Amino acid sequence: MAGVPSLAGQPRVFLEHYLVMTREGIRGTELMQQVLKGVSDREIAAIARHYAALEPRAEPGPRDAALFERGRHVAQAHRCGTCHAPDYRGREQMPRLAGQREDFLLEAMLAYRENRRRGGDTIMAASLYGIAEADLKALAHYFAHLP
Amino acid sequence: MRRSACTLVAAVALAFAATAAWSQDKPKPPPAWWQGKPEAMKDSPLAPHPGKMTETPASEIPIERIKLPKGFKVEIWAAGLPGGRAMAIGDSGKKIYVGTRAIGRVYEVTDHGDKRTVRVVIDKLTQPAGVAFHKGSLYVMAIDKVLRFDGIEDNPDVAPVDLTDRFALPPEPHHNWKYIAFGPDGKLYVPFGAPCNICEVSKEYAQLRRYNPDGSGMEVIATGIRNTVGFDWHPKTGKLWFTDHGRDWMGDDTPDDELNILDKEGAFFGFPYCHAKGVPDPDIKKPDPCKGVTLPIANMGPHTAVMGIKFYTGKMFPKEYQGAAFVARKGSWNRTELSGFDVVVVKASPDGKNAKVQPFMTGFIEDAKARKFWGRPAYLAQLKDGSLLVSDEQMGAIYRVTYQKK
């Protein structure tokens, strides 16, 4: 669904953190905060295990070769793979970017850059500080089209 | 050596140029933390360790693995505080307030003698790491908020007074979670970290300030401090001793984290030009980078993440610990093999000379080479009976260390 991130195949620890913080009301949308109200730590751990075990099924739109290539360069120059893994499939507390929805990725990165996104790791605000919007668009396009 | 450093800088410059060429919008400064991550380390798998945001029951904490010098004992004093780190003891001595980062909560631990209960005082804050207690009030400082809870020990539901506007907190979040404490002068001491790994900073950052308790009378009392999240005042001299985190991405063994003394107000501690006991920065250069820099009294190990410091003023521990400083080292991420993950004791002259750093509380590392650990000691507090509390941010627990003569 537009703007809604894909959870399948995300790292277990990332999901656990994300779900706890959403329940606590410091991350995610109001709708998700309502959904997770009163869910226990134990249940959250189980939900995280479930989604982490699912096979991700990306359904990106048509690929723009130039934009994809530009995204690849920007990702390399900014060392995104250091934390998110060289294949951008994430690890531990760092989410999978490969195959994530393009619209979601772009909005998330814009929000980090503008300090609008609460609850995430401050290192993301620092990492995206000053990056041009056109570069963020390229990054989102590139990640969304990775397996 | 010199040549390879130049090559690195050239490679970094090239990478910047490549990024700039892809940008169509007006040129902007490079992302701050990205600076100083050289081309040679671009494939390094090192990244900060994940915290644990769910409760860990006491039964799942391997307390038996903790090692202490002979005669000391450790027990789990409180559990079920995910992310709990800095501790502020209430005036009654029965309640302890505990700050957190990512999970956004402040906990209150009530000591019933035989057991402890935990409740959440406030949640949904952005990294409320700073907690301090002063004249009946709890002060909480998040990255973007300052709250005061008056009389909270007797009135658990008291609504906080919002002091945010008075403190003029700058906007950058990175390294701007807080450790806060009241000094012997009754003023509130607040650090403002560098919003990057390594960078030139604007005038609001990389410094220590103090305020009147109501947020007025702000003074910048020290600069050139990358990220201090722990300080205490020497019981004899009244001088402020503070820990400071060294920068990342300069290799496994340099620079060391620091233990400093603020001897003269207005002192400059070297960031970003000069690290540890005189290591020039390879990225941010200037002539004589360590000139005029107050150097640390002790190197605390590379990447060890020095956190809380507490001078021991009790009588329970043996003489050699009385007046010494305990320092918690939360442990390294930017290092191939784990270092830190312990509490050390620093024995030094009152002026900081002849500082010796010795292990005190260890056993949190499972396998240093495989980068496996189970706990991360973060902060210290001393109870009235002279026992020492140690918070473990990973386990969300507080341990109590006691000593008994045989």
Interface residues (C-beta under 8 A of the other chain):
Chain A: V13 E16 H17 V20 M21 E24 G25 I26 D41 R42 I44 A45 R70 H73 V74 Q76 A77 H78 R79 G81 T82 C83 P86 R91 E92 Q93 M94 N115 R118 G119 D121 T122 I123 A125 A126 S127 L128 Y129 G130 I131 A132 E133 A134 D135 A138
Chain B: A15 F16 A18 T19 W22 S23 Q24 D25 K28 P29 P30 P31 A32 W33 W34 K37 K42 D43 S44 P45 L46 A47 P48 H49 P50 G51 M53 T54 E55 P82 A102 I103 G104 R105 D123 K124 L125 T126 Q127 I143 P171 E172 P173 H174 H175 N176 W177 P195 C196
